[in-house]
């Protein structure tokens, strides 16, 4: 094969990263809505000279059609609180005492043991002052029972209008979402889907909203190869110390070709993450009733053929013991990062270190959560974490 042909092959763009709309059977691939193409530089490190730009991932319509439209009735679940404690908390948070009392009376029959369900009206939710909303929702997200508050829609850019641009939503709907959004780390959170649904005109608008709410921000990462670059050092890093040898011929070719200056990092990933990156799970992946979660994505990172049962807890611990060692760091390509809650020490999430502060992640088991590259600070926002978690670094053992 001639040098020109090799160069052409290496420089071919991956179709799913340059097309505004990409589809595949069963909707596994997603529509990409690129935001600003402004390039950002990574810090210097053994990974080489890296640049990235952001893009939006959005679930295909075939997947969105599987989702039930939320009820227009909002429910706030307060475990370990009685009716008087809930009333006091809401008023102290800045909510109107008159509105609280009217809804407390409506909700009074929903005391179950030590838990209380409160049913705020749409008017109550819409009228909340920003500080009151932030305080109340910080409490609600502590409890998994409050599904949309515990795992809110994360608007990573901090701009609602930019986030939902070209979504097909009416400006009125976007402004409504903006009024109901609240600070979440260095991003915005949105939880009041039920309230916004009540203001929509028809089923088509409901589907547009649900589709837009699956948007999440990933990034495209590129490795810059300047003349004289030490490709041997890059080979060592991107092969994870020669654990992932598929990339070695690529770097050997780079060393022989003049003028090659950019490589999409997707090409440097092992086969399994390279296959799934920037996609949502297909329906076939959930044929046994569950979809891949963060452990599945992390522990299958180096597997040529993914182990479909690897997120079963008994199998996970056995896999860890046989294949990984805890290391003090710093992390390197392919290391598994385990996030643990500061108070309880329980695992919250796992992801795989790529370079700088960028990780490969699947943020939850849902079919609406894609495989993606993202920055660690944005990952914290996805889990509505107030305090940075404990991080453990697990390194795959050399065979």
N, C-alpha and C positions, 0 to 999 in steps of 0.2 A: 504494500500500500504506500502511495507516495506521501511525502511530508505535507503537501497541500491538502490531501484528503483527510489525513489525521487531524490537521488543524481545523478543518471544516467541521469534522465530527465533534471535536472537543468544544468548539464554540457554538454549536447548535443550541438554541435556547430550549429549555424544557417547556412544552406547550402550555402546561397548566400554570406557568408562572408569567406568561406574557399575554395571555388571552383574557379579555374581560369576561367571557363566559365560557366555562368548560363543563361539559357534561359527560357522563358515562352511564352504561346500563345500571339500573337500580339507584342512580343518583349518588354514587359513591363520591364522585368529584363535585366540586362546589363552584359556585359563581364567585369570581373574584372581583371586587370593586376597588381598584387601587386608589388610595388617597394620594397625598403629595409624594412625588418620587424623589424628594430631597434625600441625599445620601448622608448617612451618619457614620463616623469613624469609631471603630472599637479601640480600646486601649491596646498598647503594644504588649506582645507576649509571645510565647512559643508557638502559638497558632498562626503567626504570620500577620500580614497586613490585611485586616478585614474591614469591609464596609457593609452597611445594610440600609434598606429602606422598608417602610411599612406597607402592608396591604391588608385589606379586609377579607375575611372568609365568611361566607354566608351559606347556610344549609340549602340544598336543592328543594324545589317545591314538592317533589315526590316524598321527601322526608317530612316536610312541614305539614303535609296533608294527613299524616299519622297522628298529629298532635290535637288533643281536645282543646277547643276554645275555652279559656278560663271563665268561670262564672263571674257575673257582675257584682257578686257579693264578696266583700273583703272579710277575712277572719284573722284576728290577732290572738295567738295562743300564748297564755302566760302560765307556764308550769310553775308550781310551787308558790303561787300567789292566789289569794282570795279576792273577793269582789272589792273589799275596802282597800286592800293594798294596790290593786290595779287602778282604782279611782285616784288614790293619792299619787301614785307614780305619774299618771297621765297629766294631772293638774300641775304637779311640780315640774313636769317637763315643759310646760308652757301651753298646753292645750286649753281650750275654752272650757271652764267648769260647767257652763250651761249645756254645751254640746256633749261633754263627757257624761253628765248626769242623765241626759235624755237617752243616750245609747247604753248606759249602764242598766237602766230600767229595761230596755229592750233585750239586753244580753243576760239578765240576772238568772235566767233558767239554765244557764250553761256552766254552772259550777260543777266540775267533775272531780271528786276527791280533793286533791291539793292543787288542781289546775283550774284555770278560768279562761273561757273563750269570750273575747270581746268582738263585737260586730260594729266597726265604725262605718258611718254612712259615707257616701261619696262626697257629700258636702263637707263633712268633717275632715276627710283626707285632703280635699282640695284647699281647705281653709288653713291648714297647718302652716305656721310660720317656719321658715327654714331651720332655725335652731331647734325648735320642738320636734320637727321631723327627724333631724339628725339624731337627737337624743333618744327618741322612741324607737327608731329603727335599729339603733345600736343595741338596744335591749332585745328587740325581737330577733335579731340575727344570731343570738346566742343559742337559739333553740331550733333543731331541725324540723320541728313541727310547723314552724313558720317558713315554709319552703321558699317562697320568693324573697323573703327577707334574709334568710340564712344563706341563700345562694342567689344574690341579686344579679340583674343584668349589669355588667361592668362596662362603662363608657370610658375606655382607657385614655382617649385623647383629651377628655375634660370638656369637650364641646359637643353638645347634643346636635346642633344644626349641622356640623361637619360630619358627625357620626352617621346620621340618617340621610345624608345627601344622596339623591338618586335612588332612594328606597321605594319611591312610589307613594309614600305617605303624604297626606295633605299637610300643609304648613300648620294648620290648626292642631292636628294631632301631634306634630313634632313639638310645637310650643307647649302643649299639654304635658308631654313627657318631660320637657325642660323644667316646667314649674314643679313637677313632682320628683325631680332628681335631687340627690343629696351628696355631700362630700363622702368619699370612700378612699382613704389613703390619699394618693395624688391623682385620683381619678374621680368619676362620678358613679353613683349607684342608682339603679331604678328598680323598684319593686312593685309598684302599684298598677300592674297589668289589668287587674279586674276593673279598676276605676277608669282607665283609658278605654277599655273595651266598651263600656257603657256609652261612650260618646261617638262610637263608630256607626256608619250608615248601613252597612250590609256585610254579608259573608265575605265578599271579595276584600273589603277593607280589613276584616279580621285576619284573613290569611296573609295579607301584606304586612300587617303589624307583627304577627307571629314570625314571619320570615325575617323581617328586619331585626327582630329581637334576638335572632340567632347570630347576628354579626359579632365577630370578635376580631381583634387585631393581632396579626402575626407579623413576621418580617422575613424578607429575603436576604440572605447572607452571601456575600461574594468575597473570594480570596483574590487579592491582587498580587501578581507575580511580576516583580521588577527585574530588570537585567541584573545578573549576579546574585539573585536570591539563593540561599542555601536550601536547595530542595531536599537534601538528606535530612535536615532538621525537621522540615515540614512532613516528610514521610514518616518519621518517628512519631510526631505528634498526631497526625490524622489517621494513622493506623493503630493508635492507642498502644504504642510500644509493640507494634507488629501483631496485635491480637486480631485486627481487621485488615487482612492483607490485600483485599480487593483493590485498594486505592494505589498500591505500589506501582503497577504498570502505568497508571495515569501520570504519576509524578516522573517516572522515567521518560515518558513521552514529552512531558513539559520541558524537561532539561535539554531535549534535542531540538526543540522547535523555537525559532526566533520569532518574537513578536506576539506570543501568547501572553496576555497580561491579566485576564480575569477568568476565574472558574467559579461557577455556582456551587456553593458548599453542599447542596443536595447531592451532588455527584461524589462527595467524599464520605457520605454516610454508609453504614452497612446496609445490606439489601432490605431488611424489614422496615426500618424507619424511612429508607429512601422510597419504598413503595407506598407507605401510608401518609407521609408528610403532606400537609395542606389538604387532606381529605377528611370527611366525616365518615363514621363507620357505615358500611353497607348493611342493609337489612339482613343479609346472609350471615353477617358476623354475630348477630343476636339470635341465631336459630335455636340456641339452647336456652333462651330466655334472658340472657344477660349480654351486655356489650362490654368491650374492653375498658378498663379503667387505667389509672396512672401506673399501678404496679405492672399490669400487663404490658403497657408501652415501655416501661423502664427495663423490666427483666427480659424482655424479648429484643432489646436493642441490638445485641450481638448475635442473636439466633438467626441462622439462615432461613429456617422454617419456624414460624412462631409456634410456641406451645400454647394452645388455646385455653388450657386449664391453669395457667400459671398464676392466676390471681386468687386461687383458692388458698386460704390462709395456711393450712397444713403444708401444702406444696410449696408455698412461698418461703416459709421458714427453712424448709429442707433445701430449697434452691439456694437461698442466701448462704447457708452453712457450707454447702458444697462448692460454691462458685465465687463468693465475695469475701473480702476482708475490710474491716473498718480502717480508715486511714485518716491521719490528722490533716491531710491536705498540704498545699492547696489543691483544688480539684483539677483534673486534666480531662481531655476528651474521653467520653464514654463512662466517666464516673457517675454512679447513681447518687443523687442527693435526696436524702430522706428528711422531710420537714416534720417536726414534732411540736405539739402544743407545749407552751412554756409551763403552764400550770399542771396539766395532767401527765405530760410526757408521752401522750398517745400519738401515733403517726397520723398526720393530716393528709400528706400527699407525697408522692415521689416523682422525680423527673431526672433527666440525664444531662449532665454538663456538656456543653459544646465548646464554648470559648468565651473569654471575658466574663460577662454576666448573663450570657444567653444560654437557654436550656431548651431541650426537646421535651414536650409535655403533652399529656392528654388529661384535661382538667375535669375529671369526673367520668362516670360510667355511661352517661346519657348518649343517645344517638345524635344529640344536638351539639356535642362537644367534639371538635376536630383534633387531629394530631397536628401539632404546630411548633414553631420556634417562637420564643418570647423572652423578654427580659425578666429577671427575677423579681424586681419591684412590682411589675405588672402582675406577676403570678400571685404575689401576696394579696393584691386587690381582688383577684378572682375568688379568694376564699374569705373575703371580708375580715382579714386578720388585723386586729388593732395593734398587736405587739408582734414584732418579728419573731418567727418561730426558731426553735433549736434546729440546727442543721447538722446532720450526720453524713459523712462522705463514705460511700462504699465503693471499693475498687475491685473489678473483676480479677480473679486470681489467674496468674500465668500458668499455663499447663505444661 
